[in-house]
Amino acid sequence: MTNIGLRSISTLLRNAGYRTQMIFLPVPSSESPLKISPYSDIDYPEHIIRHLVDITKDSHIIGITLMDNYFQCGIKLTRALKKKSNLVLWGGVFPTLEPELALQYADALCIGEGEDAMLELVRKMDAGQTLNSIPNIWIKGGQRPESKYVTDVSTLPLPDYGPEGHFVYSEKEQKIVSLETCDEYANYIFRKHKEVGLVTVYRIETTRGCPHNCTYCANNIFKKIISPKLRSKTVDQIKREIRWVKDKFPSINSIGIEDDCFIYRKDIKEIAKIFKDLGLSFKCLITPLNFSEEKLDYLINSGLFICQVGLQSKAFRIEEMYNRLEVNKNFDRLIEYFNKHPELSLLVDILVNNPWEKTKDTLFTLNYVLDHMPLKTFLGINSLVFYRGTKLYEKAKHEDLLEPNHYLKTWRWHRQKTIYYSTLLFVMFNLRVPRPLIRFFATKPFLFLFENALFTRYIFPQIVTIVKYILRFTTPNIFKKTTL
C-alpha cells in the first residue's frame, strides 16, 4: 500500500485547497492462497462495496489505480461507484499500457505520471472548463493526450500519510476502517517483518526510472511514454522526507528504498549516512552491473540489512533473450561478496513459465543457485508476464502465444495453470530442503517422471493448492513474492 505517486498527488491537491480521501483495498487473502486460476478475479464482500459507495458519495472525481491483473476488479469497482455526477478515472500501469481497453470502462485515464495532470484536471473541473487537452489525461471520446513528466522530482511535496481522510479495508475485521491516529495508521499501513527482528518499514523512492532495458519489463515502455531519463531527488529532499516520517511515525525503524537500482546513484554514501545518523536500517535493490565492494561495504556499515537483486536466469540463451548479458556480468563477483557477509539477507528474483525456456535452461539456473547462493538467500519466484509493447510481448504476439486475457495473468508462480517440476525445485530451495537432496531430485529419473503434462497441468496445481490451504495460517509468506 505504498502508492508513492498517489500520495504525492493527494498532497498537491490538498495544498491547493481541495479535499481528498484515500481508500486502500488490500487484496483479500483468499485471492492468493486458494485459487488455481492464473487470472486475478477479486470479489470484495457486498457490504464493503456499499461502504465504498457511501464514503465516495460526495466525490466529484474517483480515481482507481490498477495493475494489469486487477483489471476485472477495476471494472467491478467502477460500475459500483459510477454516478452521473462524478468522473471515474483510472491510473497506473494498466491504463498506461492498455488505454483503449481501459477507456471502454473508465470516464478518463491518467497515462503516465499524475501529479501535474491531476491538479490541472481538478482546477479545470472546479472552474467549469473543458477537460480536453490536459497533458496525460485522456477523456473518453477525446484524443490521446500529450505526454508530460515531472522534470525535477525534488519539487514534489511530501507524500500524504493522513491520517485524516484515509481508510483501509481490514479483512480481519471485515470492514473499511477510518484511520484516526498516526499510531493506528502505522498498524495498518506499514509492513512489519518479524523474520529480521521487529522491523517497521517506510518505503521511499529516491529516483524515478530504470537504467536498464530488460525485454520483459514495463519500464521500457514507460521510457517511451513517460520519460527516458532517470530523475533523482536531491539528498536534502530525501533527508527532509526521512526526518518528517520519523517525527510523524516514531515506530518506523527501517527504510525500504524502492528505486530499481539504488547503487546507480553517485551520492549513495550521503543518503546512507542519513539512515545511519537516524539509526535506521534499510533495504535496497541493486544490479550486478553497478556492483562494487566499496559501495556495498559502506551501505552495510550504514545499516543495510537486506539486498534484492534480479538474476531472472543464468542460462546464456535466456539471459540474451532478456537482454541481461551485460546487466548480469558481475553476478559472480556480487555473490562471492555476499558469501563473505553471511549476516546479510539476499533476495534473488528469477523468472519461470517462460514459453521459450527449456528444462535444461532452468536446470542450469538451478545448479547455479545451488552452487553459489549464500545461506541467507531467498528466491523471488515470479511467472513471466507479457506487458504490452515490450519486446517479449511482441515476440509472443508474433508467435501466437498470447492467451486471450493475458493482461489479467498474475506473476505468482503458484497460480499458473501449469506448474513445472523444475519450478518446484526452486521452491524446495526456499523451504530450506538440503541442497544435495535438491540435486538428487533434479536428476533425470525424477525429471522424466514429473516434468510431463499429467503432473505439470493437473497433479502439481492441485497439490500446491492443498499445501497452500494447509499452510495458509501457519506460514502465509512461503507462496508470496518476498518484498522486504
C-alpha positions in Angstrom: 0.0 0.0 0.0 2.9 2.3 -0.7 1.4 4.1 -3.7 4.1 6.8 -3.7 2.7 8.6 -6.8 -0.9 8.6 -5.5 0.2 10.1 -2.1 2.2 12.8 -3.9 -0.9 13.7 -6.0 -3.1 13.9 -2.9 -0.7 16.3 -1.1 -0.6 18.6 -4.2 -4.4 18.7 -4.3 -4.7 19.3 -0.6 -2.1 22.1 -0.7 -4.2 23.7 -3.5 -7.2 23.7 -1.2 -9.0 20.6 -2.4 -10.4 17.9 -0.2 -9.1 14.4 -0.9 -9.7 10.9 0.5 -7.6 7.8 0.1 -9.1 4.3 0.4 -6.7 1.3 0.4 -8.1 -2.1 -0.6 -5.5 -4.8 0.1 -6.0 -8.0 -2.0 -8.1 -10.4 0.1 -6.1 -13.4 1.4 -8.4 -15.8 -0.4 -7.2 -14.3 -3.7 -3.7 -15.7 -3.3 -3.7 -18.9 -1.3 -6.7 -20.8 -2.6 -7.2 -20.2 -6.3 -5.6 -22.2 -9.1 -6.6 -19.8 -12.0 -3.7 -17.6 -13.2 -6.2 -14.7 -13.7 -6.9 -12.3 -10.9 -10.6 -12.2 -10.0 -11.1 -10.3 -6.8 -14.5 -10.2 -5.0 -14.9 -7.8 -2.1 -17.9 -8.5 0.1 -21.1 -6.7 -0.9 -21.2 -4.7 2.4 -17.7 -3.4 1.6 -18.8 -2.2 -1.8 -21.8 -0.4 -0.2 -19.4 1.3 2.3 -17.2 2.4 -0.6 -20.2 3.9 -2.3 -21.2 5.7 0.9 -17.6 7.1 1.5 -17.3 8.4 -2.1 -20.9 9.7 -2.5 -19.9 13.4 -2.5 -16.7 12.9 -4.6 -16.6 14.6 -7.9 -13.6 12.6 -9.1 -12.9 9.0 -8.1 -9.5 7.7 -9.0 -8.7 3.9 -9.2 -5.1 2.8 -9.7 -4.6 -0.5 -11.4 -2.0 -3.1 -12.3 -2.9 -5.2 -15.3 -4.0 -8.3 -13.5 -6.6 -6.3 -11.4 -8.4 -5.0 -14.5 -11.6 -7.0 -13.7 -11.6 -5.7 -10.2 -11.4 -2.2 -11.6 -14.5 -2.8 -13.7 -16.5 -4.0 -10.8 -15.5 -1.0 -8.6 -16.2 1.4 -11.5 -19.7 0.0 -12.1 -20.5 0.3 -8.4 -19.1 3.8 -7.9 -20.1 5.5 -11.1 -22.8 8.2 -11.0 -23.9 10.9 -13.4 -22.4 13.5 -11.1 -18.9 12.0 -10.8 -16.0 11.2 -13.1 -14.3 7.8 -12.6 -10.6 8.0 -13.7 -8.2 5.1 -13.9 -4.4 5.5 -13.5 -1.4 3.2 -13.0 0.3 0.6 -15.1 -2.8 -0.9 -16.8 -4.4 2.2 -18.3 -0.9 3.5 -19.3 -0.2 0.3 -21.3 -3.8 -0.6 -22.4 -5.5 2.8 -22.7 -8.0 1.8 -25.5 -9.3 -1.1 -23.4 -9.4 0.9 -20.2 -11.5 3.6 -21.8 -14.2 1.1 -22.5 -15.0 1.3 -18.8 -13.5 4.5 -17.3 -14.6 8.0 -17.9 -11.0 9.2 -18.2 -7.4 7.9 -17.8 -4.2 9.3 -16.3 -1.5 8.0 -18.5 2.0 8.1 -17.0 2.7 10.5 -14.1 -0.3 12.2 -12.5 1.0 15.0 -10.2 0.7 17.9 -12.6 -2.1 16.3 -14.6 -4.5 15.7 -11.7 -4.0 19.2 -10.3 -4.9 20.7 -13.7 -7.8 18.4 -14.1 -9.3 19.3 -10.8 -8.8 23.0 -11.3 -10.5 22.9 -14.7 -13.4 20.9 -13.4 -13.7 23.3 -10.5 -13.8 26.2 -12.9 -16.3 24.5 -15.2 -13.8 24.5 -18.1 -13.4 21.8 -20.8 -11.3 18.8 -19.7 -9.8 18.2 -23.1 -6.1 19.0 -23.9 -4.8 18.3 -20.4 -1.4 16.5 -20.7 -1.5 12.9 -19.5 -5.3 13.0 -19.1 -7.3 11.0 -21.8 -11.0 11.8 -21.6 -13.4 9.2 -23.1 -14.3 10.3 -26.6 -11.3 12.6 -26.9 -7.9 12.4 -28.4 -4.8 10.8 -26.9 -3.2 13.5 -24.7 0.3 15.0 -24.9 2.7 13.3 -22.7 4.4 15.2 -19.9 6.5 14.3 -16.9 7.9 15.9 -13.8 11.4 17.1 -14.7 12.6 17.8 -11.2 11.2 15.2 -8.7 12.7 17.1 -5.8 10.0 19.7 -6.3 7.3 17.2 -5.4 5.7 17.6 -1.9 6.0 15.1 0.9 3.6 12.2 0.5 0.2 12.3 2.1 0.1 9.9 5.0 -3.0 11.4 6.6 -4.4 10.1 8.8 -7.3 12.5 8.1 -9.4 11.2 5.2 -7.6 7.9 4.9 -9.3 4.5 5.0 -8.2 0.9 4.8 -10.1 -2.4 4.2 -9.4 -4.7 7.1 -10.2 -8.2 6.1 -9.8 -9.4 9.6 -12.4 -7.0 10.9 -14.5 -7.3 7.7 -14.9 -3.6 7.3 -13.4 -0.4 6.0 -11.6 1.3 8.9 -11.2 5.1 9.1 -7.7 5.8 10.2 -7.9 8.4 13.0 -4.4 8.5 14.6 -0.8 8.1 13.4 -0.4 5.0 15.6 -3.5 3.4 14.1 -2.2 4.3 10.6 1.1 2.7 11.3 -0.5 -0.5 12.5 -2.5 -0.9 9.3 -0.2 0.6 6.6 3.4 -0.1 7.4 4.8 -3.6 6.9 6.3 -5.3 9.9 8.9 -8.1 9.4 9.4 -10.3 12.4 11.8 -12.6 10.4 14.6 -10.0 10.8 13.6 -8.6 14.1 10.6 -6.3 14.5 11.2 -4.1 11.5 8.6 -1.5 10.6 9.3 -0.3 7.1 8.7 3.1 5.4 9.2 3.0 1.6 10.8 5.8 -0.3 11.5 6.5 -3.9 14.7 8.4 -4.4 14.9 8.0 -8.2 12.2 7.5 -10.9 13.2 5.3 -13.8 15.5 2.3 -14.5 18.9 2.4 -16.3 18.4 -1.0 -17.9 16.4 -2.3 -20.8 15.2 -5.8 -20.0 12.9 -7.1 -22.7 10.2 -8.3 -20.4 9.9 -5.2 -18.3 7.2 -2.5 -18.4 9.9 0.1 -17.6 11.0 0.0 -21.3 7.5 1.2 -22.3 7.5 3.8 -19.5 10.7 5.3 -21.0 8.8 5.9 -24.2 5.5 7.1 -22.7 6.8 8.9 -19.6 10.5 9.8 -19.7 13.7 8.2 -20.9 15.6 9.9 -18.2 16.5 8.9 -14.7 15.2 11.6 -12.3 16.6 11.7 -8.8 15.6 13.6 -5.6 18.3 15.7 -4.0 20.0 14.5 -0.8 18.4 17.4 1.0 14.9 16.4 -0.1 15.5 12.8 0.9 16.8 14.0 4.3 13.7 16.2 4.7 11.3 13.3 4.0 13.1 10.8 6.3 13.1 13.3 9.2 9.5 14.1 8.6 8.4 10.5 8.6 10.4 9.7 11.7 8.7 12.6 13.5 5.2 11.6 12.3 5.7 7.8 12.8 8.2 7.2 15.6 7.7 3.4 15.2 9.4 3.5 11.8 12.9 1.9 12.2 13.7 0.8 8.7 13.6 2.2 5.2 12.7 0.4 2.0 14.3 2.1 -1.0 12.0 1.5 -4.0 14.5 2.5 -6.7 15.0 -0.1 -9.4 18.8 0.3 -8.9 19.8 2.4 -5.9 23.5 1.9 -6.3 23.3 3.5 -9.7 23.3 6.9 -7.9 26.6 8.6 -7.3 25.6 10.0 -3.9 24.5 6.8 -2.1 27.1 7.4 0.7 25.4 10.7 1.6 22.0 9.1 1.6 23.1 6.1 3.6 24.6 8.5 6.1 21.1 9.9 6.7 19.8 6.5 7.7 22.8 5.8 9.9 22.6 9.1 11.7 18.9 8.4 12.5 19.5 4.8 13.5 17.5 3.3 10.6 18.2 0.0 8.9 17.4 -0.1 5.2 17.0 -2.4 2.2 17.5 -1.6 -1.4 17.5 -3.1 -4.9 20.8 -3.4 -6.7 22.0 -4.7 -10.1 25.2 -6.7 -10.7 26.3 -4.2 -13.4 26.7 -1.4 -10.9 28.1 -3.5 -8.0 31.3 -2.6 -6.3 32.7 -3.8 -3.0 33.3 -0.2 -1.8 29.7 0.7 -2.3 28.4 -2.3 -0.5 30.9 -2.0 2.3 29.7 1.5 3.0 26.0 0.5 2.8 26.5 -2.4 5.2 28.3 -0.2 7.7 25.4 2.3 7.4 22.6 -0.2 8.2 21.9 -2.2 5.1 20.2 -5.5 6.2 18.8 -7.0 3.0 19.5 -6.6 -0.7 17.3 -7.5 -3.6 18.8 -8.4 -7.0 17.4 -9.7 -10.2 19.0 -12.8 -11.7 16.0 -14.0 -13.8 18.1 -16.7 -15.5 21.8 -17.7 -15.7 21.4 -19.7 -18.9 23.1 -17.8 -21.7 20.3 -18.2 -24.2 17.7 -16.8 -21.8 19.9 -14.0 -20.5 20.4 -13.0 -24.1 16.6 -13.1 -24.7 16.0 -10.9 -21.6 18.8 -8.5 -22.7 20.6 -9.2 -19.4 24.0 -10.4 -20.5 25.5 -7.0 -19.7 23.4 -6.5 -16.5 24.4 -9.9 -15.1 28.0 -9.9 -16.0 29.2 -9.1 -12.4 26.9 -11.6 -10.8 29.6 -14.0 -9.8 31.5 -11.2 -8.0 28.4 -10.0 -6.3 27.6 -13.5 -5.0 31.2 -14.0 -3.9 30.9 -10.8 -1.9 27.7 -11.8 -0.2 29.2 -15.2 0.7 31.8 -13.2 2.7 28.9 -11.4 4.5 26.7 -14.2 5.8 24.9 -11.7 8.1 23.2 -10.1 5.1 19.9 -11.5 3.7 19.7 -11.7 -0.1 16.5 -11.8 -2.2 17.2 -13.0 -5.7 14.5 -12.7 -8.4 14.1 -15.4 -11.0 11.5 -15.8 -13.8 9.7 -19.0 -14.6 7.0 -20.1 -17.0 8.9 -18.7 -20.0 7.4 -20.5 -23.1 10.8 -20.4 -24.8 12.8 -21.7 -21.9 13.8 -25.4 -22.0 14.2 -27.6 -19.0 18.0 -27.6 -19.4 18.0 -23.8 -19.2 16.0 -23.9 -16.0 18.3 -26.6 -14.5 21.4 -24.5 -15.4 20.0 -21.7 -13.3 19.0 -24.1 -10.5 22.5 -25.5 -10.4 24.0 -22.0 -10.3 21.8 -21.2 -7.4 22.7 -24.4 -5.5 26.4 -23.9 -6.2 26.8 -20.2 -5.4 24.0 -18.7 -3.3 24.7 -17.7 0.3 22.8 -19.4 3.1 20.5 -16.5 3.7 19.3 -16.3 0.2 15.6 -16.4 -0.6 14.3 -16.7 -4.2 11.6 -14.4 -5.5 10.0 -16.8 -7.9 7.9 -15.0 -10.5 5.9 -16.1 -13.5 6.8 -14.3 -16.7 4.0 -11.8 -17.7 3.8 -10.1 -21.1 3.3 -6.3 -20.8 2.0 -4.7 -24.0 4.7 -3.1 -26.1 7.7 -4.9 -24.6 9.9 -7.0 -26.9 8.8 -10.2 -25.4 5.2 -9.2 -25.8 5.7 -8.5 -29.5 7.6 -11.9 -29.9 4.7 -13.8 -28.1 2.1 -11.9 -30.2 4.0 -12.8 -33.5 4.2 -16.4 -32.5 0.6 -16.5 -31.4 1.5 -17.3 -27.8 -0.7 -14.7 -26.1 -3.7 -16.0 -24.2 -7.0 -14.1 -24.8 -6.9 -12.5 -21.4 -3.1 -12.4 -21.0 -3.2 -8.9 -19.3 -5.1 -10.5 -16.4 -2.4 -13.0 -15.7 -0.7 -12.8 -12.3 3.0 -13.2 -11.8 2.5 -15.6 -8.9 4.0 -18.9 -9.9 1.6 -20.9 -7.7 -1.4 -19.5 -9.5 -0.4 -20.7 -13.0 -2.3 -23.4 -15.0 1.0 -25.2 -15.5 3.3 -25.6 -12.6 6.6 -27.2 -13.7 8.5 -29.7 -11.6 11.6 -27.5 -12.2 9.8 -24.6 -10.6 9.1 -26.7 -7.5 12.8 -27.4 -7.2 13.3 -23.6 -6.7 10.6 -23.8 -4.1 12.5 -26.5 -2.3 15.4 -24.1 -2.1 13.2 -21.6 -0.3 11.9 -24.2 2.0 15.5 -25.0 3.0 15.5 -28.5 1.7 19.2 -29.6 1.9 20.9 -28.7 -1.4 22.3 -32.2 -2.0 18.8 -33.5 -1.8 17.5 -30.9 -4.3 20.3 -32.1 -6.7 19.1 -35.6 -6.2 15.5 -34.6 -7.1 16.9 -32.8 -10.2 18.3 -35.9 -11.7 17.0 -37.4 -15.0 14.7 -40.1 -13.5 12.7 -37.6 -11.5 12.6 -35.1 -14.4 11.4 -37.9 -16.7 8.7 -38.9 -14.2 7.4 -35.5 -13.2 8.2 -33.0 -16.0 5.2 -34.1 -18.1 1.7 -32.8 -18.7 -0.1 -35.1 -16.3 1.9 -33.7 -13.4 2.5 -30.1 -14.5 -1.0 -29.3 -15.7 -3.1 -31.4 -13.3 -1.4 -33.0 -10.3 1.0 -30.3 -9.2 -1.5 -27.4 -9.4 -3.9 -29.5 -7.2 -1.1 -30.4 -4.7 0.1 -26.8 -4.5 -3.5 -25.7 -3.7 -3.9 -28.2 -0.9 -0.5 -27.3 0.6 -1.3 -23.6 0.4 -4.6 -24.3 2.2 -2.8 -26.2 5.0 0.0 -23.6 5.4 -2.4 -20.6 5.0 -2.4 -19.7 8.6 0.9 -21.1 9.8 3.4 -19.9 7.0 1.5 -17.4 4.8 4.5 -15.9 3.1 6.0 -19.0 1.6 3.9 -18.7 -1.6 4.2 -14.9 -2.0 6.9 -12.8 -3.5 9.1 -11.6 -0.6 9.4 -7.8 -0.8 11.2 -6.9 2.3 
